[in-house]
Amino acid sequence: MQVAIPLYPRMTALDAIGPYEVLQRVPAIDVVFVGERRGEIRTENGFLGLTVDATLDEVPTPDVVVVPGGIGSRDLLQAGPYLDWIRTAHAGTRFTTSVCSGSLMLAAAGLLDGLTATTHWIAMEHLEKLGAVPVTQRVVEHLPERLITAAGVSSGIDMAIRLVALLVDDVAAQAAQVFIEYDPQPPFDAGHPSRVSPAVMERVHEHRRVRA
């Protein structure tokens, strides 16, 4: 079973690596990182490089697609090779999925028209403009349409565990979860803007300005 994760400049690393860490634990699943051309891409702040091992053309019919998000996704929302590949691949996938603002790319490809979907809280309005119905669930499934979207960054791990359950079974999903010891117990209940103070949100926006 082949899972393709498209990489592109200025993507968010954990959007891809979180699902990868879950999925590659399952012997029946092979994960390949694809892109417009082979070689290194730099993630959103430029600190980290990831390697594209196969071109989009070399992996036309994966069983599963996991589209990561990141600020670089905004550069790919017009017609181009990534959207073309997503549309073509989706015709034959068992599931087409996204993490964070990767759902913007699914929406721009026309896959989420009129469907509920989720994304990072920053991108909710943009998702709506692209034809989806944004909701704040951590993972949103449309199994008849073979579509799953996950919210911001870390939610890709949750989505990938669910994906293993759908592709294999619940035991395999739990085995992957315990293997990576995914047992989140964060020191703060600060995982969404609705649960933090104005001072925290001001710091978030300050950090965004610095990294922009």
Residue, then its C-alpha position, 0 to 999 in steps of 0.5 A: m500500500q503506497v502513501a504519497i506525501p507531497l513536499y513543497p517549499r515553505m511547508t510545515a515539517l510536522d504536517a508531513i513528519g507526524p503522519y509519516e511517523v505513524l504510517q511508516r510503522v505499519p509493514a503493509i504501508d510504504v511512504v514516499f515523499v513526492g514533489e515537482r522535482r527530486g531533491e531537497i526542499r526547505t520548510e517554512n522557516g528555512f531551518l530544515g530540509l526534507t527530501v523529495d524522493a520521487t516526482l509527482d509524475e512518477v507516483p500517479t496512482p498512490d493508494v493514499v495522499v496526505v497533503p501537508g500545509g504551511i505558508g507555502s501552500r498559499d503559493l500553490l492554490q492556482a492552477g499548477p502541477y500540485l493541484d493537477w496531481i491531487r485531482t488525478a491521484h484522488a480519482g484512484t485513492r482509497f483516501t485523500t487527506s490533508v493536515c493543517s492548510g493542506s486542506l486549502m489545496l484540496a479545496a482549490a483542487g475542487l475536492l471539498d466543494g460544499l463539504t465540511a472540512t477543517t484546517h489550522w485556525i488561521a486559515m478557516e476563512h480562506l478555506e471557506k472562500l475556496g468552497a468548503v464549510p469550515v468546522t473546528q473539529r480536529v479530524v473531519e471525515h467524509l468516508p463515501e467521498r474518501l476525504i479526511t481533513a485534519a486541523g493544525v499541525s499536530s492533528g496530523i498524528d491523530m488523523a494518521i492513527r485513524l487512517v491506519a484503523l481504516l486501512v488495516d484495523d484498530v489493532a494496527a492503529q493502536a500498535a502504531q500509537v503505542f510504538i510512537e508513545y503518542d500519549p499527549q499530556p501537555p503542560f497547558d490547556a492551550g491548544h486552541p485560541s478559544r482557550v488562551s488569554p489575549a496575552v498569549m494570542e498577542r505573543v502568537h502574532e508577534h512570533r508570526r511577524v518575526r517569522a514572516 
